[in-house]
Amino acid sequence: MPRVARLDAAGILHHVIIRGIEKKSIFRSSADKDWFVQRLGLLLQASSTSCYAWVLMKNHVHLLVRTGDVSLATFMRRLLTGYAGYFNRRYNRHGQLFQNRYKSIICQEDVYLKELVRYIHLNPLRAGIVKTLEGLQQYGYSGHSPLMGKRRCSWQQTGYVLELFGKRVQGARQKYSQYVEQGIELGRRPELVGGGLIRSMGGWEAVKKLRVTGQERVKGDVRILGEGEFVQQVLARAEERFTRQHELKRRGYDMEKVEKRAAEAVGIAAKEIRKQGREKQRVEARSLAIYWAVRELGIDGMTLARRYGLTQSAIVYAARRGEKTAKELNCQLLI
């Protein structure tokens, strides 16, 4: 069966699941988990990606994130490539560490954010790694402990989640804890791993029966966890982005053409963009070209870093500056 293309969009909530190849362990020690958590935190902050829930298990990881300045694909590539390199060096091994593709599910925030935070943070309890809710609060490789105020995690958006349960921190933590406890008896919740509306209605067979009788018209997609209207909106945005990228490629837009357009917008020669130096117009034009390359053409940060002799984090900051420049100059890639 052919792979289904991933959906991606800035500012959207994603439930990401990473698994070891053939269900093998991806963490052999606490040091491995510490390295992964440190890299995760650095990348989240560098890319302005928000993280609301996370958990590290022996052979898989769950993340609940909202994309920021870089695409989810770029963020995950940097996270997983870096960790795989560390792991292989540490244990003198070769070959793949993760399954070929991490799973990413776009989620409807107002319906599912609280549910997913609970589902993700209950993983250690469901797996028997900890035996009680008190033990879960002390588990060091999950976002539950920071939410309960037992550990600090500067990059986790604890305040955002707690506000869903109350205005005062102590009361919100109490309600959040009760909410998590109520989730224990709900089990593994397969409906929370994509196509949520369809599955919650009893699966595709139930939906087909409703359609035959004219009772319900539903749009569903296994890559999206949300209600029908939300699914349609996400698919429409993804189609719009795909159509735009196709049109740009049809018109022959590559990096040279993007750089030429960015140089014109700023008022310098295109050849100036790739020269070294911090001259203001050159920096603006280069940042604008990087922003358009990432957002319009979908070019990854690693490719751009090689092209301009920059680090990937510098590419992230340049894209951010480029977005600001585009707004200030009121300019677009396509005229």
C-alpha positions as a Markdown table, in Angstrom:
| # | Residue | x | y | z |
|---|---|---|---|---|
| 1 | Met | 0.0 | 0.0 | 0.0 |
| 2 | Pro | 1.5 | 3.4 | -0.9 |
| 3 | Arg | 2.5 | 5.8 | 1.8 |
| 4 | Val | 0.1 | 8.6 | 2.6 |
| 5 | Ala | 1.8 | 12.0 | 2.2 |
| 6 | Arg | 2.2 | 13.9 | 5.5 |
| 7 | Leu | 0.3 | 17.0 | 6.2 |
| 8 | Asp | 2.2 | 20.0 | 7.6 |
| 9 | Ala | 1.3 | 23.6 | 8.4 |
| 10 | Ala | 2.8 | 26.3 | 10.6 |
| 11 | Gly | 1.0 | 26.8 | 13.9 |
| 12 | Ile | -0.9 | 23.5 | 13.9 |
| 13 | Leu | -0.9 | 21.0 | 16.8 |
| 14 | His | 0.8 | 17.7 | 16.0 |
| 15 | His | 0.9 | 14.4 | 17.9 |
| 16 | Val | 4.2 | 12.8 | 16.9 |
| 17 | Ile | 5.0 | 9.2 | 17.6 |
| 18 | Ile | 8.6 | 7.9 | 17.1 |
| 19 | Arg | 9.4 | 4.2 | 17.3 |
| 20 | Gly | 12.5 | 2.2 | 17.2 |
| 21 | Ile | 13.1 | 0.0 | 14.2 |
| 22 | Glu | 11.6 | -3.5 | 14.7 |
| 23 | Lys | 10.4 | -2.3 | 18.1 |
| 24 | Lys | 13.9 | -2.3 | 19.4 |
| 25 | Ser | 15.1 | -0.1 | 22.2 |
| 26 | Ile | 16.1 | 3.5 | 21.4 |
| 27 | Phe | 17.2 | 4.3 | 24.9 |
| 28 | Arg | 19.6 | 2.0 | 26.8 |
| 29 | Ser | 20.4 | 4.2 | 29.7 |
| 30 | Ser | 19.4 | 7.4 | 31.6 |
| 31 | Ala | 22.3 | 9.1 | 29.8 |
| 32 | Asp | 20.6 | 8.4 | 26.5 |
| 33 | Lys | 17.3 | 9.9 | 27.6 |
| 34 | Asp | 19.1 | 12.9 | 29.0 |
| 35 | Trp | 20.9 | 13.5 | 25.7 |
| 36 | Phe | 17.6 | 13.2 | 23.8 |
| 37 | Val | 15.8 | 15.6 | 26.2 |
| 38 | Gln | 18.5 | 18.2 | 26.0 |
| 39 | Arg | 18.5 | 18.1 | 22.2 |
| 40 | Leu | 14.7 | 18.3 | 22.1 |
| 41 | Gly | 14.7 | 21.3 | 24.4 |
| 42 | Leu | 17.4 | 23.2 | 22.3 |
| 43 | Leu | 15.6 | 22.5 | 19.0 |
| 44 | Leu | 12.2 | 23.5 | 20.4 |
| 45 | Gln | 13.6 | 26.9 | 21.6 |
| 46 | Ala | 15.6 | 27.5 | 18.4 |
| 47 | Ser | 12.6 | 26.9 | 16.1 |
| 48 | Ser | 9.9 | 28.5 | 18.3 |
| 49 | Thr | 8.1 | 25.1 | 18.5 |
| 50 | Ser | 5.8 | 24.8 | 21.5 |
| 51 | Cys | 5.6 | 21.5 | 23.4 |
| 52 | Tyr | 2.6 | 20.7 | 25.6 |
| 53 | Ala | 3.2 | 17.0 | 26.4 |
| 54 | Trp | 6.0 | 14.5 | 25.9 |
| 55 | Val | 7.1 | 11.1 | 27.2 |
| 56 | Leu | 10.1 | 8.9 | 26.6 |
| 57 | Met | 9.6 | 5.1 | 26.7 |
| 58 | Lys | 12.1 | 2.3 | 26.1 |
| 59 | Asn | 11.4 | 1.9 | 22.4 |
| 60 | His | 9.2 | 4.9 | 21.5 |
| 61 | Val | 8.5 | 8.6 | 22.1 |
| 62 | His | 5.4 | 10.7 | 22.1 |
| 63 | Leu | 5.4 | 14.5 | 21.5 |
| 64 | Leu | 2.6 | 17.0 | 21.4 |
| 65 | Val | 3.9 | 20.1 | 19.6 |
| 66 | Arg | 2.8 | 23.2 | 17.8 |
| 67 | Thr | 5.1 | 24.1 | 14.9 |
| 68 | Gly | 6.8 | 27.4 | 14.8 |
| 69 | Asp | 9.4 | 28.9 | 12.5 |
| 70 | Val | 10.3 | 25.7 | 10.8 |
| 71 | Ser | 8.3 | 22.8 | 9.4 |
| 72 | Leu | 7.7 | 19.7 | 11.4 |
| 73 | Ala | 9.6 | 17.7 | 8.9 |
| 74 | Thr | 12.7 | 19.8 | 9.4 |
| 75 | Phe | 12.4 | 19.9 | 13.1 |
| 76 | Met | 12.0 | 16.1 | 13.3 |
| 77 | Arg | 14.9 | 15.4 | 10.9 |
| 78 | Arg | 17.2 | 17.5 | 13.1 |
| 79 | Leu | 16.1 | 15.8 | 16.2 |
| 80 | Leu | 16.2 | 12.2 | 15.0 |
| 81 | Thr | 19.4 | 12.5 | 12.9 |
| 82 | Gly | 21.3 | 14.1 | 15.8 |
| 83 | Tyr | 20.1 | 11.5 | 18.3 |
| 84 | Ala | 20.8 | 8.5 | 15.9 |
| 85 | Gly | 24.3 | 9.8 | 15.4 |
| 86 | Tyr | 24.9 | 10.1 | 19.1 |
| 87 | Phe | 23.4 | 6.6 | 19.8 |
| 88 | Asn | 25.4 | 4.9 | 17.0 |
| 89 | Arg | 28.7 | 6.4 | 18.2 |
| 90 | Arg | 28.0 | 5.6 | 21.8 |
| 91 | Tyr | 27.3 | 2.0 | 21.2 |
| 92 | Asn | 29.5 | 1.4 | 18.1 |
| 93 | Arg | 26.7 | 0.4 | 15.9 |
| 94 | His | 25.6 | 1.1 | 12.3 |
| 95 | Gly | 22.3 | 1.3 | 10.5 |
| 96 | Gln | 18.9 | 2.7 | 11.2 |
| 97 | Leu | 17.7 | 3.3 | 14.7 |
| 98 | Phe | 14.1 | 4.5 | 14.0 |
| 99 | Gln | 11.3 | 3.2 | 11.9 |
| 100 | Asn | 11.5 | 4.8 | 8.4 |
| 101 | Arg | 8.8 | 7.3 | 9.2 |
| 102 | Tyr | 7.7 | 8.8 | 12.5 |
| 103 | Lys | 3.9 | 9.1 | 12.7 |
| 104 | Ser | 2.5 | 12.6 | 12.8 |
| 105 | Ile | -1.2 | 13.4 | 13.4 |
| 106 | Ile | -2.6 | 16.9 | 13.1 |
| 107 | Cys | -5.0 | 17.5 | 16.0 |
| 108 | Gln | -8.0 | 19.8 | 16.6 |
| 109 | Glu | -6.8 | 21.7 | 19.6 |
| 110 | Asp | -10.1 | 22.8 | 21.3 |
| 111 | Val | -11.4 | 19.2 | 21.1 |
| 112 | Tyr | -8.3 | 17.1 | 21.8 |
| 113 | Leu | -5.5 | 19.0 | 23.5 |
| 114 | Lys | -6.5 | 18.0 | 27.0 |
| 115 | Glu | -7.2 | 14.4 | 26.0 |
| 116 | Leu | -3.8 | 14.1 | 24.3 |
| 117 | Val | -1.9 | 15.6 | 27.2 |
| 118 | Arg | -3.5 | 13.0 | 29.5 |
| 119 | Tyr | -3.1 | 10.1 | 27.0 |
| 120 | Ile | 0.6 | 10.8 | 26.4 |
| 121 | His | 1.5 | 11.3 | 30.1 |
| 122 | Leu | -0.3 | 8.1 | 31.2 |
| 123 | Asn | 2.1 | 6.0 | 29.0 |
| 124 | Pro | 4.5 | 5.0 | 31.8 |
| 125 | Leu | 1.6 | 3.9 | 34.0 |
| 126 | Arg | -0.1 | 1.9 | 31.3 |
| 127 | Ala | 3.2 | 0.2 | 30.5 |
| 128 | Gly | 3.9 | -0.7 | 34.1 |
| 129 | Ile | 7.1 | 1.4 | 34.3 |
| 130 | Val | 5.5 | 3.2 | 37.3 |
| 131 | Lys | 2.8 | 1.6 | 39.5 |
| 132 | Thr | 0.9 | 4.6 | 40.9 |
| 133 | Leu | 0.0 | 8.2 | 40.1 |
| 134 | Glu | 2.5 | 9.3 | 42.8 |
| 135 | Gly | 5.2 | 7.3 | 40.9 |
| 136 | Leu | 4.1 | 9.0 | 37.6 |
| 137 | Gln | 4.8 | 12.4 | 39.2 |
| 138 | Gln | 8.4 | 11.3 | 39.9 |
| 139 | Tyr | 9.0 | 9.8 | 36.4 |
| 140 | Gly | 11.8 | 12.0 | 35.0 |
| 141 | Tyr | 11.2 | 11.5 | 31.3 |
| 142 | Ser | 7.7 | 12.9 | 30.9 |
| 143 | Gly | 5.9 | 16.2 | 30.9 |
| 144 | His | 3.6 | 15.1 | 33.7 |
| 145 | Ser | 6.1 | 15.8 | 36.4 |
| 146 | Pro | 6.7 | 19.5 | 35.3 |
| 147 | Leu | 3.0 | 20.0 | 35.1 |
| 148 | Met | 2.6 | 18.8 | 38.7 |
| 149 | Gly | 5.5 | 21.2 | 39.8 |
| 150 | Lys | 7.8 | 18.3 | 40.7 |
| 151 | Arg | 10.5 | 19.2 | 38.1 |
| 152 | Arg | 11.5 | 22.2 | 36.1 |
| 153 | Cys | 11.4 | 22.1 | 32.3 |
| 154 | Ser | 12.0 | 25.5 | 30.8 |
| 155 | Trp | 10.9 | 24.6 | 27.3 |
| 156 | Gln | 7.6 | 22.9 | 28.2 |
| 157 | Gln | 4.5 | 25.0 | 27.9 |
| 158 | Thr | 3.1 | 24.1 | 31.3 |
| 159 | Gly | 1.3 | 27.4 | 31.9 |
| 160 | Tyr | -0.7 | 27.0 | 28.7 |
| 161 | Val | -1.9 | 23.5 | 29.7 |
| 162 | Leu | -2.6 | 24.4 | 33.3 |
| 163 | Glu | -4.8 | 27.4 | 32.2 |
| 164 | Leu | -7.1 | 24.8 | 30.7 |
| 165 | Phe | -7.9 | 23.6 | 34.2 |
| 166 | Gly | -8.0 | 26.9 | 36.1 |
| 167 | Lys | -6.6 | 30.4 | 36.7 |
| 168 | Arg | -4.7 | 29.6 | 39.8 |
| 169 | Val | -1.7 | 27.2 | 39.5 |
| 170 | Gln | -2.4 | 25.1 | 42.6 |
| 171 | Gly | -6.1 | 24.6 | 41.8 |
| 172 | Ala | -5.3 | 23.9 | 38.2 |
| 173 | Arg | -2.7 | 21.2 | 39.1 |
| 174 | Gln | -5.3 | 19.6 | 41.4 |
| 175 | Lys | -7.9 | 19.5 | 38.6 |
| 176 | Tyr | -5.3 | 18.3 | 36.1 |
| 177 | Ser | -4.3 | 15.5 | 38.4 |
| 178 | Gln | -7.9 | 14.4 | 38.9 |
| 179 | Tyr | -8.4 | 14.5 | 35.1 |
| 180 | Val | -5.4 | 12.3 | 34.6 |
| 181 | Glu | -6.6 | 9.8 | 37.2 |
| 182 | Gln | -10.0 | 9.6 | 35.5 |
| 183 | Gly | -8.2 | 8.6 | 32.3 |
| 184 | Ile | -6.6 | 5.5 | 33.8 |
| 185 | Glu | -9.8 | 3.4 | 33.4 |
| 186 | Leu | -10.2 | 4.5 | 29.7 |
| 187 | Gly | -7.3 | 2.3 | 28.6 |
| 188 | Arg | -5.2 | 2.7 | 25.5 |
| 189 | Arg | -7.6 | 5.0 | 23.5 |
| 190 | Pro | -6.9 | 3.8 | 19.9 |
| 191 | Glu | -9.2 | 6.6 | 18.7 |
| 192 | Leu | -6.6 | 9.2 | 19.7 |
| 193 | Val | -4.0 | 8.1 | 17.0 |
| 194 | Gly | -5.7 | 9.6 | 13.9 |
| 195 | Gly | -9.0 | 9.7 | 12.2 |
| 196 | Gly | -10.6 | 10.5 | 15.6 |
| 197 | Leu | -14.0 | 11.5 | 14.4 |
| 198 | Ile | -14.5 | 8.5 | 12.2 |
| 199 | Arg | -13.3 | 6.1 | 14.9 |
| 200 | Ser | -15.4 | 7.7 | 17.6 |
| 201 | Met | -18.4 | 7.2 | 15.5 |
| 202 | Gly | -17.8 | 3.5 | 15.3 |
| 203 | Gly | -15.4 | 3.3 | 12.3 |
| 204 | Trp | -15.9 | 3.6 | 8.6 |
| 205 | Glu | -18.6 | 0.9 | 8.4 |
| 206 | Ala | -20.8 | 2.9 | 10.8 |
| 207 | Val | -20.1 | 6.1 | 8.8 |
| 208 | Lys | -21.0 | 4.4 | 5.6 |
| 209 | Lys | -24.4 | 3.3 | 7.0 |
| 210 | Leu | -25.1 | 6.9 | 8.1 |
| 211 | Arg | -24.2 | 8.1 | 4.6 |
| 212 | Val | -26.5 | 5.6 | 3.0 |
| 213 | Thr | -29.4 | 6.7 | 5.1 |
| 214 | Gly | -28.5 | 10.4 | 4.5 |
| 215 | Gln | -28.1 | 11.0 | 8.2 |
| 216 | Glu | -24.5 | 12.3 | 8.2 |
| 217 | Arg | -21.9 | 13.7 | 5.8 |
| 218 | Val | -18.5 | 13.3 | 7.2 |
| 219 | Lys | -15.0 | 14.0 | 6.0 |
| 220 | Gly | -12.3 | 11.9 | 7.6 |
| 221 | Asp | -8.5 | 11.3 | 7.3 |
| 222 | Val | -6.2 | 9.1 | 9.3 |
| 223 | Arg | -3.6 | 11.9 | 9.3 |
| 224 | Ile | -6.0 | 14.2 | 11.2 |
| 225 | Leu | -7.6 | 13.9 | 14.6 |
| 226 | Gly | -10.6 | 16.2 | 14.6 |
| 227 | Glu | -14.2 | 16.8 | 13.6 |
| 228 | Gly | -15.4 | 16.8 | 10.0 |
| 229 | Glu | -15.2 | 20.6 | 9.4 |
| 230 | Phe | -11.7 | 20.8 | 10.9 |
| 231 | Val | -10.5 | 17.9 | 8.7 |
| 232 | Gln | -11.9 | 19.7 | 5.6 |
| 233 | Gln | -10.1 | 23.0 | 6.6 |
| 234 | Val | -6.8 | 21.3 | 7.1 |
| 235 | Leu | -7.0 | 19.4 | 3.8 |
| 236 | Ala | -7.9 | 22.6 | 2.0 |
| 237 | Arg | -4.9 | 24.4 | 3.5 |
| 238 | Ala | -2.6 | 21.5 | 2.6 |
| 239 | Glu | -4.0 | 21.5 | -1.0 |
| 240 | Glu | -3.5 | 25.3 | -1.2 |
| 241 | Arg | 0.1 | 25.0 | -0.2 |
| 242 | Phe | 0.7 | 22.1 | -2.6 |
| 243 | Thr | -0.9 | 24.0 | -5.4 |
| 244 | Arg | 1.2 | 27.1 | -4.7 |
| 245 | Gln | 4.5 | 25.0 | -4.6 |
| 246 | His | 3.5 | 23.3 | -7.8 |
| 247 | Glu | 2.8 | 26.7 | -9.5 |
| 248 | Leu | 6.2 | 28.0 | -8.3 |
| 249 | Lys | 8.0 | 25.0 | -9.7 |
| 250 | Arg | 6.0 | 25.3 | -12.9 |
| 251 | Arg | 7.3 | 28.8 | -13.3 |
| 252 | Gly | 10.8 | 27.7 | -12.8 |
| 253 | Tyr | 11.4 | 29.0 | -9.3 |
| 254 | Asp | 14.6 | 27.6 | -7.8 |
| 255 | Met | 17.0 | 29.1 | -5.3 |
| 256 | Glu | 18.6 | 31.4 | -8.0 |
| 257 | Lys | 15.3 | 32.8 | -9.0 |
| 258 | Val | 14.2 | 33.2 | -5.3 |
| 259 | Glu | 17.5 | 35.1 | -4.6 |
| 260 | Lys | 17.0 | 37.3 | -7.6 |
| 261 | Arg | 13.5 | 38.2 | -6.4 |
| 262 | Ala | 14.7 | 38.9 | -2.8 |
| 263 | Ala | 17.5 | 41.1 | -4.1 |
| 264 | Glu | 15.1 | 43.1 | -6.2 |
| 265 | Ala | 12.8 | 43.6 | -3.2 |
| 266 | Val | 15.6 | 45.0 | -1.1 |
| 267 | Gly | 17.4 | 46.9 | -3.9 |
| 268 | Ile | 20.7 | 45.1 | -4.4 |
| 269 | Ala | 22.2 | 42.8 | -7.0 |
| 270 | Ala | 21.4 | 39.1 | -6.7 |
| 271 | Lys | 25.1 | 38.2 | -6.5 |
| 272 | Glu | 25.4 | 40.1 | -3.3 |
| 273 | Ile | 23.2 | 37.7 | -1.3 |
| 274 | Arg | 25.7 | 34.9 | -1.1 |
| 275 | Lys | 28.7 | 37.1 | -0.2 |
| 276 | Gln | 30.0 | 37.1 | 3.4 |
| 277 | Gly | 29.4 | 40.1 | 5.6 |
| 278 | Arg | 26.8 | 41.8 | 7.7 |
| 279 | Glu | 25.9 | 44.7 | 5.5 |
| 280 | Lys | 22.2 | 45.5 | 6.3 |
| 281 | Gln | 20.7 | 45.2 | 2.8 |
| 282 | Arg | 22.6 | 42.0 | 2.1 |
| 283 | Val | 21.4 | 40.4 | 5.4 |
| 284 | Glu | 17.8 | 41.5 | 4.6 |
| 285 | Ala | 17.9 | 40.0 | 1.1 |
| 286 | Arg | 19.5 | 36.8 | 2.3 |
| 287 | Ser | 17.0 | 36.4 | 5.1 |
| 288 | Leu | 14.1 | 37.1 | 2.7 |
| 289 | Ala | 15.4 | 34.5 | 0.3 |
| 290 | Ile | 15.7 | 31.9 | 3.1 |
| 291 | Tyr | 12.2 | 32.7 | 4.4 |
| 292 | Trp | 10.7 | 32.2 | 0.9 |
| 293 | Ala | 12.8 | 29.1 | 0.3 |
| 294 | Val | 11.5 | 27.5 | 3.5 |
| 295 | Arg | 7.9 | 28.6 | 3.4 |
| 296 | Glu | 7.2 | 28.7 | -0.3 |
| 297 | Leu | 9.4 | 26.1 | -1.9 |
| 298 | Gly | 9.6 | 23.8 | 1.1 |
| 299 | Ile | 13.4 | 23.6 | 1.1 |
| 300 | Asp | 14.9 | 22.1 | 4.3 |
| 301 | Gly | 17.2 | 24.0 | 6.6 |
| 302 | Met | 20.1 | 21.6 | 6.1 |
| 303 | Thr | 20.2 | 22.3 | 2.4 |
| 304 | Leu | 20.1 | 26.1 | 3.0 |
| 305 | Ala | 22.7 | 25.8 | 5.7 |
| 306 | Arg | 25.1 | 24.2 | 3.2 |
| 307 | Arg | 24.3 | 26.8 | 0.5 |
| 308 | Tyr | 25.0 | 29.8 | 2.7 |
| 309 | Gly | 27.7 | 28.4 | 5.0 |
| 310 | Leu | 25.5 | 28.8 | 8.1 |
| 311 | Thr | 24.4 | 26.6 | 11.0 |
| 312 | Gln | 20.8 | 25.3 | 10.9 |
| 313 | Ser | 19.9 | 27.4 | 13.9 |
| 314 | Ala | 21.2 | 30.5 | 12.0 |
| 315 | Ile | 18.8 | 29.5 | 9.1 |
| 316 | Val | 15.9 | 29.4 | 11.6 |
| 317 | Tyr | 16.7 | 32.9 | 12.8 |
| 318 | Ala | 17.3 | 34.1 | 9.2 |
| 319 | Ala | 13.8 | 32.8 | 8.2 |
| 320 | Arg | 12.3 | 34.7 | 11.1 |
| 321 | Arg | 14.0 | 37.9 | 10.0 |
| 322 | Gly | 12.9 | 37.3 | 6.4 |
| 323 | Glu | 9.3 | 37.0 | 7.4 |
| 324 | Lys | 9.6 | 40.3 | 9.2 |
| 325 | Thr | 11.3 | 41.9 | 6.2 |
| 326 | Ala | 8.5 | 40.6 | 3.9 |
| 327 | Lys | 5.9 | 42.2 | 6.0 |
| 328 | Glu | 7.8 | 45.5 | 6.3 |
| 329 | Leu | 8.4 | 45.7 | 2.6 |
| 330 | Asn | 4.9 | 44.3 | 1.8 |
| 331 | Cys | 6.4 | 42.0 | -0.8 |
| 332 | Gln | 5.7 | 38.5 | -2.0 |
| 333 | Leu | 7.6 | 35.9 | -4.0 |
| 334 | Leu | 5.1 | 35.8 | -6.8 |
| 335 | Ile | 4.4 | 39.2 | -8.3 |
